[in-house]
Amino acid sequence: MAQPLSTLKPTIAVSRSGSALRSAVLWGGAGLGALLLVGASGLWFHYGTAVFFETIAAGFASCF
C-alpha cells in the first residue's frame, strides 16, 4: 500500500553552497556583461559611430 507523502523522508538535501556558487556565477556574468557594454559605449563615443561600425564590420568579415 502507498504511504502518505507527509511520512516520506527527503532523499536529496539542498546544498546552500551550490546556491551561493550559482549566485556568484550570475553576478560575475552580469558584471562582465556590464563591463563589455561600458567598453563598447566608450569606444563608440571616442571614435564615433562610423569608425566603430567599420571596426565591427571588419571583425565580422575576417571571421566569415
PyMOL Python script that loads the backbone (N, CA, C, O; Angstrom):
from pymol import cmd

cmd.read_pdbstr("""\
ATOM      1  N   MET A   1       0.833  -1.166   0.000  1.00  0.00           N
ATOM      2  CA  MET A   1       0.000   0.000   0.000  1.00  0.00           C
ATOM      3  C   MET A   1       0.891   1.248   0.000  1.00  0.00           C
ATOM      4  O   MET A   1       1.988   1.231   0.559  1.00  0.00           O
ATOM      5  N   ALA A   2       0.428   2.297  -0.612  1.00  0.00           N
ATOM      6  CA  ALA A   2       1.208   3.529  -0.715  1.00  0.00           C
ATOM      7  C   ALA A   2       1.199   4.279   0.608  1.00  0.00           C
ATOM      8  O   ALA A   2       0.204   4.276   1.334  1.00  0.00           O
ATOM      9  N   GLN A   3       2.324   4.920   0.908  1.00  0.00           N
ATOM     10  CA  GLN A   3       2.427   5.712   2.125  1.00  0.00           C
ATOM     11  C   GLN A   3       2.010   7.156   1.841  1.00  0.00           C
ATOM     12  O   GLN A   3       2.165   7.633   0.716  1.00  0.00           O
ATOM     13  N   PRO A   4       1.492   7.843   2.830  1.00  0.00           N
ATOM     14  CA  PRO A   4       1.178   9.262   2.647  1.00  0.00           C
ATOM     15  C   PRO A   4       2.463  10.063   2.393  1.00  0.00           C
ATOM     16  O   PRO A   4       3.533   9.692   2.876  1.00  0.00           O
ATOM     17  N   LEU A   5       2.358  11.131   1.654  1.00  0.00           N
ATOM     18  CA  LEU A   5       3.524  11.925   1.312  1.00  0.00           C
ATOM     19  C   LEU A   5       4.170  12.575   2.525  1.00  0.00           C
ATOM     20  O   LEU A   5       5.372  12.837   2.516  1.00  0.00           O
ATOM     21  N   SER A   6       3.398  12.838   3.560  1.00  0.00           N
ATOM     22  CA  SER A   6       3.944  13.516   4.727  1.00  0.00           C
ATOM     23  C   SER A   6       4.929  12.651   5.499  1.00  0.00           C
ATOM     24  O   SER A   6       5.735  13.192   6.257  1.00  0.00           O
ATOM     25  N   THR A   7       4.899  11.334   5.340  1.00  0.00           N
ATOM     26  CA  THR A   7       5.805  10.467   6.090  1.00  0.00           C
ATOM     27  C   THR A   7       7.063  10.130   5.312  1.00  0.00           C
ATOM     28  O   THR A   7       7.976   9.523   5.873  1.00  0.00           O
ATOM     29  N   LEU A   8       7.147  10.501   4.038  1.00  0.00           N
ATOM     30  CA  LEU A   8       8.343  10.211   3.263  1.00  0.00           C
ATOM     31  C   LEU A   8       9.476  11.147   3.663  1.00  0.00           C
ATOM     32  O   LEU A   8       9.259  12.343   3.857  1.00  0.00           O
ATOM     33  N   LYS A   9      10.684  10.604   3.786  1.00  0.00           N
ATOM     34  CA  LYS A   9      11.843  11.408   4.130  1.00  0.00           C
ATOM     35  C   LYS A   9      12.474  11.938   2.840  1.00  0.00           C
ATOM     36  O   LYS A   9      12.551  11.211   1.849  1.00  0.00           O
ATOM     37  N   PRO A  10      12.919  13.177   2.841  1.00  0.00           N
ATOM     38  CA  PRO A  10      13.570  13.696   1.635  1.00  0.00           C
ATOM     39  C   PRO A  10      14.897  12.971   1.398  1.00  0.00           C
ATOM     40  O   PRO A  10      15.676  12.773   2.330  1.00  0.00           O
ATOM     41  N   THR A  11      15.147  12.586   0.169  1.00  0.00           N
ATOM     42  CA  THR A  11      16.369  11.859  -0.140  1.00  0.00           C
ATOM     43  C   THR A  11      17.454  12.777  -0.688  1.00  0.00           C
ATOM     44  O   THR A  11      18.629  12.411  -0.676  1.00  0.00           O
ATOM     45  N   ILE A  12      17.088  13.953  -1.164  1.00  0.00           N
ATOM     46  CA  ILE A  12      18.070  14.879  -1.717  1.00  0.00           C
ATOM     47  C   ILE A  12      18.075  16.131  -0.848  1.00  0.00           C
ATOM     48  O   ILE A  12      17.054  16.804  -0.700  1.00  0.00           O
ATOM     49  N   ALA A  13      19.221  16.430  -0.286  1.00  0.00           N
ATOM     50  CA  ALA A  13      19.355  17.631   0.540  1.00  0.00           C
ATOM     51  C   ALA A  13      19.793  18.786  -0.360  1.00  0.00           C
ATOM     52  O   ALA A  13      20.672  18.629  -1.207  1.00  0.00           O
ATOM     53  N   VAL A  14      19.186  19.914  -0.168  1.00  0.00           N
ATOM     54  CA  VAL A  14      19.538  21.096  -0.945  1.00  0.00           C
ATOM     55  C   VAL A  14      20.788  21.721  -0.338  1.00  0.00           C
ATOM     56  O   VAL A  14      20.823  22.021   0.855  1.00  0.00           O
ATOM     57  N   SER A  15      21.789  21.910  -1.145  1.00  0.00           N
ATOM     58  CA  SER A  15      23.045  22.466  -0.683  1.00  0.00           C
ATOM     59  C   SER A  15      23.026  23.987  -0.801  1.00  0.00           C
ATOM     60  O   SER A  15      22.690  24.528  -1.854  1.00  0.00           O
ATOM     61  N   ARG A  16      23.383  24.665   0.271  1.00  0.00           N
ATOM     62  CA  ARG A  16      23.412  26.123   0.234  1.00  0.00           C
ATOM     63  C   ARG A  16      24.660  26.615  -0.488  1.00  0.00           C
ATOM     64  O   ARG A  16      24.655  27.721  -1.030  1.00  0.00           O
ATOM     65  N   SER A  17      25.731  25.819  -0.508  1.00  0.00           N
ATOM     66  CA  SER A  17      26.935  26.251  -1.208  1.00  0.00           C
ATOM     67  C   SER A  17      26.698  26.252  -2.714  1.00  0.00           C
ATOM     68  O   SER A  17      27.284  27.072  -3.422  1.00  0.00           O
ATOM     69  N   GLY A  18      25.859  25.360  -3.218  1.00  0.00           N
ATOM     70  CA  GLY A  18      25.517  25.366  -4.634  1.00  0.00           C
ATOM     71  C   GLY A  18      24.749  26.611  -5.010  1.00  0.00           C
ATOM     72  O   GLY A  18      24.932  27.160  -6.097  1.00  0.00           O
ATOM     73  N   SER A  19      23.891  27.057  -4.113  1.00  0.00           N
ATOM     74  CA  SER A  19      23.136  28.276  -4.344  1.00  0.00           C
ATOM     75  C   SER A  19      24.058  29.486  -4.345  1.00  0.00           C
ATOM     76  O   SER A  19      23.887  30.397  -5.155  1.00  0.00           O
ATOM     77  N   ALA A  20      25.026  29.501  -3.451  1.00  0.00           N
ATOM     78  CA  ALA A  20      25.979  30.605  -3.385  1.00  0.00           C
ATOM     79  C   ALA A  20      26.850  30.627  -4.631  1.00  0.00           C
ATOM     80  O   ALA A  20      27.154  31.699  -5.156  1.00  0.00           O
ATOM     81  N   LEU A  21      27.249  29.472  -5.104  1.00  0.00           N
ATOM     82  CA  LEU A  21      28.060  29.393  -6.319  1.00  0.00           C
ATOM     83  C   LEU A  21      27.268  29.871  -7.523  1.00  0.00           C
ATOM     84  O   LEU A  21      27.789  30.608  -8.361  1.00  0.00           O
ATOM     85  N   ARG A  22      26.020  29.458  -7.610  1.00  0.00           N
ATOM     86  CA  ARG A  22      25.161  29.899  -8.720  1.00  0.00           C
ATOM     87  C   ARG A  22      24.990  31.411  -8.695  1.00  0.00           C
ATOM     88  O   ARG A  22      25.028  32.067  -9.736  1.00  0.00           O
ATOM     89  N   SER A  23      24.804  31.954  -7.508  1.00  0.00           N
ATOM     90  CA  SER A  23      24.648  33.401  -7.365  1.00  0.00           C
ATOM     91  C   SER A  23      25.933  34.125  -7.769  1.00  0.00           C
ATOM     92  O   SER A  23      25.877  35.159  -8.434  1.00  0.00           O
ATOM     93  N   ALA A  24      27.071  33.596  -7.379  1.00  0.00           N
ATOM     94  CA  ALA A  24      28.352  34.217  -7.737  1.00  0.00           C
ATOM     95  C   ALA A  24      28.572  34.172  -9.246  1.00  0.00           C
ATOM     96  O   ALA A  24      29.070  35.138  -9.824  1.00  0.00           O
ATOM     97  N   VAL A  25      28.212  33.079  -9.881  1.00  0.00           N
ATOM     98  CA  VAL A  25      28.370  32.971 -11.333  1.00  0.00           C
ATOM     99  C   VAL A  25      27.450  33.959 -12.035  1.00  0.00           C
ATOM    100  O   VAL A  25      27.861  34.610 -12.996  1.00  0.00           O
ATOM    101  N   LEU A  26      26.206  34.081 -11.566  1.00  0.00           N
ATOM    102  CA  LEU A  26      25.275  35.031 -12.173  1.00  0.00           C
ATOM    103  C   LEU A  26      25.753  36.470 -12.011  1.00  0.00           C
ATOM    104  O   LEU A  26      25.692  37.253 -12.958  1.00  0.00           O
ATOM    105  N   TRP A  27      26.229  36.824 -10.811  1.00  0.00           N
ATOM    106  CA  TRP A  27      26.731  38.181 -10.590  1.00  0.00           C
ATOM    107  C   TRP A  27      27.984  38.436 -11.423  1.00  0.00           C
ATOM    108  O   TRP A  27      28.166  39.534 -11.949  1.00  0.00           O
ATOM    109  N   GLY A  28      28.837  37.443 -11.544  1.00  0.00           N
ATOM    110  CA  GLY A  28      30.035  37.589 -12.368  1.00  0.00           C
ATOM    111  C   GLY A  28      29.688  37.787 -13.835  1.00  0.00           C
ATOM    112  O   GLY A  28      30.295  38.616 -14.513  1.00  0.00           O
ATOM    113  N   GLY A  29      28.715  37.029 -14.327  1.00  0.00           N
ATOM    114  CA  GLY A  29      28.271  37.192 -15.709  1.00  0.00           C
ATOM    115  C   GLY A  29      27.640  38.545 -15.950  1.00  0.00           C
ATOM    116  O   GLY A  29      27.865  39.164 -16.990  1.00  0.00           O
ATOM    117  N   ALA A  30      26.849  39.008 -14.994  1.00  0.00           N
ATOM    118  CA  ALA A  30      26.230  40.327 -15.117  1.00  0.00           C
ATOM    119  C   ALA A  30      27.297  41.421 -15.103  1.00  0.00           C
ATOM    120  O   ALA A  30      27.201  42.393 -15.851  1.00  0.00           O
ATOM    121  N   GLY A  31      28.300  41.266 -14.263  1.00  0.00           N
ATOM    122  CA  GLY A  31      29.386  42.243 -14.208  1.00  0.00           C
ATOM    123  C   GLY A  31      30.194  42.275 -15.493  1.00  0.00           C
ATOM    124  O   GLY A  31      30.563  43.344 -15.979  1.00  0.00           O
ATOM    125  N   LEU A  32      30.468  41.096 -16.042  1.00  0.00           N
ATOM    126  CA  LEU A  32      31.204  41.023 -17.302  1.00  0.00           C
ATOM    127  C   LEU A  32      30.401  41.633 -18.438  1.00  0.00           C
ATOM    128  O   LEU A  32      30.955  42.342 -19.278  1.00  0.00           O
ATOM    129  N   GLY A  33      29.103  41.366 -18.474  1.00  0.00           N
ATOM    130  CA  GLY A  33      28.240  41.954 -19.496  1.00  0.00           C
ATOM    131  C   GLY A  33      28.203  43.469 -19.388  1.00  0.00           C
ATOM    132  O   GLY A  33      28.243  44.170 -20.399  1.00  0.00           O
ATOM    133  N   ALA A  34      28.126  43.975 -18.165  1.00  0.00           N
ATOM    134  CA  ALA A  34      28.116  45.431 -17.959  1.00  0.00           C
ATOM    135  C   ALA A  34      29.445  46.037 -18.376  1.00  0.00           C
ATOM    136  O   ALA A  34      29.477  47.118 -18.962  1.00  0.00           O
ATOM    137  N   LEU A  35      30.541  45.353 -18.081  1.00  0.00           N
ATOM    138  CA  LEU A  35      31.861  45.840 -18.468  1.00  0.00           C
ATOM    139  C   LEU A  35      32.000  45.907 -19.983  1.00  0.00           C
ATOM    140  O   LEU A  35      32.547  46.872 -20.517  1.00  0.00           O
ATOM    141  N   LEU A  36      31.508  44.884 -20.674  1.00  0.00           N
ATOM    142  CA  LEU A  36      31.548  44.895 -22.135  1.00  0.00           C
ATOM    143  C   LEU A  36      30.693  46.020 -22.713  1.00  0.00           C
ATOM    144  O   LEU A  36      31.086  46.672 -23.680  1.00  0.00           O
ATOM    145  N   LEU A  37      29.542  46.239 -22.125  1.00  0.00           N
ATOM    146  CA  LEU A  37      28.664  47.311 -22.593  1.00  0.00           C
ATOM    147  C   LEU A  37      29.300  48.683 -22.383  1.00  0.00           C
ATOM    148  O   LEU A  37      29.231  49.538 -23.266  1.00  0.00           O
ATOM    149  N   VAL A  38      29.909  48.896 -21.236  1.00  0.00           N
ATOM    150  CA  VAL A  38      30.582  50.167 -20.960  1.00  0.00           C
ATOM    151  C   VAL A  38      31.771  50.354 -21.897  1.00  0.00           C
ATOM    152  O   VAL A  38      32.010  51.457 -22.387  1.00  0.00           O
ATOM    153  N   GLY A  39      32.515  49.280 -22.147  1.00  0.00           N
ATOM    154  CA  GLY A  39      33.659  49.367 -23.054  1.00  0.00           C
ATOM    155  C   GLY A  39      33.230  49.692 -24.477  1.00  0.00           C
ATOM    156  O   GLY A  39      33.850  50.524 -25.139  1.00  0.00           O
ATOM    157  N   ALA A  40      32.175  49.041 -24.949  1.00  0.00           N
ATOM    158  CA  ALA A  40      31.679  49.321 -26.293  1.00  0.00           C
ATOM    159  C   ALA A  40      31.150  50.748 -26.393  1.00  0.00           C
ATOM    160  O   ALA A  40      31.364  51.416 -27.405  1.00  0.00           O
ATOM    161  N   SER A  41      30.470  51.216 -25.365  1.00  0.00           N
ATOM    162  CA  SER A  41      29.974  52.601 -25.374  1.00  0.00           C
ATOM    163  C   SER A  41      31.121  53.598 -25.365  1.00  0.00           C
ATOM    164  O   SER A  41      31.063  54.624 -26.043  1.00  0.00           O
ATOM    165  N   GLY A  42      32.159  53.299 -24.603  1.00  0.00           N
ATOM    166  CA  GLY A  42      33.329  54.179 -24.564  1.00  0.00           C
ATOM    167  C   GLY A  42      34.011  54.266 -25.917  1.00  0.00           C
ATOM    168  O   GLY A  42      34.394  55.352 -26.352  1.00  0.00           O
ATOM    169  N   LEU A  43      34.167  53.131 -26.587  1.00  0.00           N
ATOM    170  CA  LEU A  43      34.763  53.151 -27.927  1.00  0.00           C
ATOM    171  C   LEU A  43      33.877  53.901 -28.908  1.00  0.00           C
ATOM    172  O   LEU A  43      34.376  54.622 -29.772  1.00  0.00           O
ATOM    173  N   TRP A  44      32.585  53.737 -28.782  1.00  0.00           N
ATOM    174  CA  TRP A  44      31.650  54.420 -29.663  1.00  0.00           C
ATOM    175  C   TRP A  44      31.798  55.938 -29.516  1.00  0.00           C
ATOM    176  O   TRP A  44      31.904  56.657 -30.509  1.00  0.00           O
ATOM    177  N   PHE A  45      31.804  56.417 -28.269  1.00  0.00           N
ATOM    178  CA  PHE A  45      31.903  57.859 -28.047  1.00  0.00           C
ATOM    179  C   PHE A  45      33.283  58.409 -28.403  1.00  0.00           C
ATOM    180  O   PHE A  45      33.398  59.558 -28.829  1.00  0.00           O
ATOM    181  N   HIS A  46      34.320  57.610 -28.236  1.00  0.00           N
ATOM    182  CA  HIS A  46      35.669  58.089 -28.521  1.00  0.00           C
ATOM    183  C   HIS A  46      35.943  58.149 -30.017  1.00  0.00           C
ATOM    184  O   HIS A  46      36.469  59.149 -30.505  1.00  0.00           O
ATOM    185  N   TYR A  47      35.598  57.103 -30.747  1.00  0.00           N
ATOM    186  CA  TYR A  47      35.922  57.019 -32.170  1.00  0.00           C
ATOM    187  C   TYR A  47      34.792  57.452 -33.086  1.00  0.00           C
ATOM    188  O   TYR A  47      35.020  57.685 -34.273  1.00  0.00           O
ATOM    189  N   GLY A  48      33.615  57.563 -32.577  1.00  0.00           N
ATOM    190  CA  GLY A  48      32.482  57.932 -33.418  1.00  0.00           C
ATOM    191  C   GLY A  48      31.799  56.692 -33.977  1.00  0.00           C
ATOM    192  O   GLY A  48      32.355  55.594 -33.966  1.00  0.00           O
ATOM    193  N   THR A  49      30.592  56.893 -34.460  1.00  0.00           N
ATOM    194  CA  THR A  49      29.798  55.752 -34.910  1.00  0.00           C
ATOM    195  C   THR A  49      30.345  55.126 -36.181  1.00  0.00           C
ATOM    196  O   THR A  49      30.316  53.903 -36.316  1.00  0.00           O
ATOM    197  N   ALA A  50      30.841  55.922 -37.113  1.00  0.00           N
ATOM    198  CA  ALA A  50      31.303  55.370 -38.396  1.00  0.00           C
ATOM    199  C   ALA A  50      32.499  54.445 -38.188  1.00  0.00           C
ATOM    200  O   ALA A  50      32.530  53.334 -38.717  1.00  0.00           O
ATOM    201  N   VAL A  51      33.477  54.903 -37.422  1.00  0.00           N
ATOM    202  CA  VAL A  51      34.665  54.084 -37.182  1.00  0.00           C
ATOM    203  C   VAL A  51      34.302  52.858 -36.361  1.00  0.00           C
ATOM    204  O   VAL A  51      34.826  51.770 -36.603  1.00  0.00           O
ATOM    205  N   PHE A  52      33.418  53.023 -35.403  1.00  0.00           N
ATOM    206  CA  PHE A  52      33.018  51.900 -34.571  1.00  0.00           C
ATOM    207  C   PHE A  52      32.361  50.809 -35.415  1.00  0.00           C
ATOM    208  O   PHE A  52      32.710  49.634 -35.297  1.00  0.00           O
ATOM    209  N   PHE A  53      31.410  51.199 -36.268  1.00  0.00           N
ATOM    210  CA  PHE A  53      30.726  50.207 -37.094  1.00  0.00           C
ATOM    211  C   PHE A  53      31.653  49.609 -38.134  1.00  0.00           C
ATOM    212  O   PHE A  53      31.515  48.431 -38.464  1.00  0.00           O
ATOM    213  N   GLU A  54      32.595  50.379 -38.661  1.00  0.00           N
ATOM    214  CA  GLU A  54      33.561  49.836 -39.619  1.00  0.00           C
ATOM    215  C   GLU A  54      34.468  48.800 -38.945  1.00  0.00           C
ATOM    216  O   GLU A  54      34.815  47.787 -39.553  1.00  0.00           O
ATOM    217  N   THR A  55      34.839  49.049 -37.723  1.00  0.00           N
ATOM    218  CA  THR A  55      35.659  48.091 -36.983  1.00  0.00           C
ATOM    219  C   THR A  55      34.900  46.798 -36.732  1.00  0.00           C
ATOM    220  O   THR A  55      35.452  45.709 -36.889  1.00  0.00           O
ATOM    221  N   ILE A  56      33.649  46.914 -36.347  1.00  0.00           N
ATOM    222  CA  ILE A  56      32.808  45.730 -36.113  1.00  0.00           C
ATOM    223  C   ILE A  56      32.622  44.965 -37.424  1.00  0.00           C
ATOM    224  O   ILE A  56      32.730  43.739 -37.447  1.00  0.00           O
ATOM    225  N   ALA A  57      32.344  45.678 -38.507  1.00  0.00           N
ATOM    226  CA  ALA A  57      32.153  45.034 -39.811  1.00  0.00           C
ATOM    227  C   ALA A  57      33.430  44.330 -40.267  1.00  0.00           C
ATOM    228  O   ALA A  57      33.367  43.224 -40.804  1.00  0.00           O
ATOM    229  N   ALA A  58      34.578  44.954 -40.060  1.00  0.00           N
ATOM    230  CA  ALA A  58      35.846  44.327 -40.436  1.00  0.00           C
ATOM    231  C   ALA A  58      36.103  43.081 -39.600  1.00  0.00           C
ATOM    232  O   ALA A  58      36.630  42.090 -40.105  1.00  0.00           O
ATOM    233  N   GLY A  59      35.735  43.126 -38.337  1.00  0.00           N
ATOM    234  CA  GLY A  59      35.897  41.945 -37.488  1.00  0.00           C
ATOM    235  C   GLY A  59      35.025  40.781 -37.950  1.00  0.00           C
ATOM    236  O   GLY A  59      35.476  39.636 -37.986  1.00  0.00           O
ATOM    237  N   PHE A  60      33.763  41.082 -38.307  1.00  0.00           N
ATOM    238  CA  PHE A  60      32.893  40.034 -38.826  1.00  0.00           C
ATOM    239  C   PHE A  60      33.399  39.500 -40.153  1.00  0.00           C
ATOM    240  O   PHE A  60      33.355  38.294 -40.397  1.00  0.00           O
ATOM    241  N   ALA A  61      33.882  40.392 -41.017  1.00  0.00           N
ATOM    242  CA  ALA A  61      34.378  39.967 -42.324  1.00  0.00           C
ATOM    243  C   ALA A  61      35.590  39.052 -42.183  1.00  0.00           C
ATOM    244  O   ALA A  61      35.742  38.100 -42.949  1.00  0.00           O
ATOM    245  N   SER A  62      36.449  39.332 -41.213  1.00  0.00           N
ATOM    246  CA  SER A  62      37.626  38.478 -41.036  1.00  0.00           C
ATOM    247  C   SER A  62      37.262  37.116 -40.440  1.00  0.00           C
ATOM    248  O   SER A  62      37.973  36.135 -40.658  1.00  0.00           O
ATOM    249  N   CYS A  63      36.166  37.054 -39.694  1.00  0.00           N
ATOM    250  CA  CYS A  63      35.734  35.778 -39.124  1.00  0.00           C
ATOM    251  C   CYS A  63      35.017  34.904 -40.160  1.00  0.00           C
ATOM    252  O   CYS A  63      35.144  33.680 -40.145  1.00  0.00           O
ATOM    253  N   PHE A  64      34.280  35.535 -41.038  1.00  0.00           N
ATOM    254  CA  PHE A  64      33.491  34.766 -42.002  1.00  0.00           C
ATOM    255  C   PHE A  64      34.073  34.955 -43.357  1.00  0.00           C
ATOM    256  O   PHE A  64      33.567  34.396 -44.330  1.00  0.00           O
TER     257      PHE A  64
END
""", "prot")
cmd.dss("prot")
cmd.show_as("cartoon", "prot")
cmd.util.cbc("prot")
cmd.orient("prot")
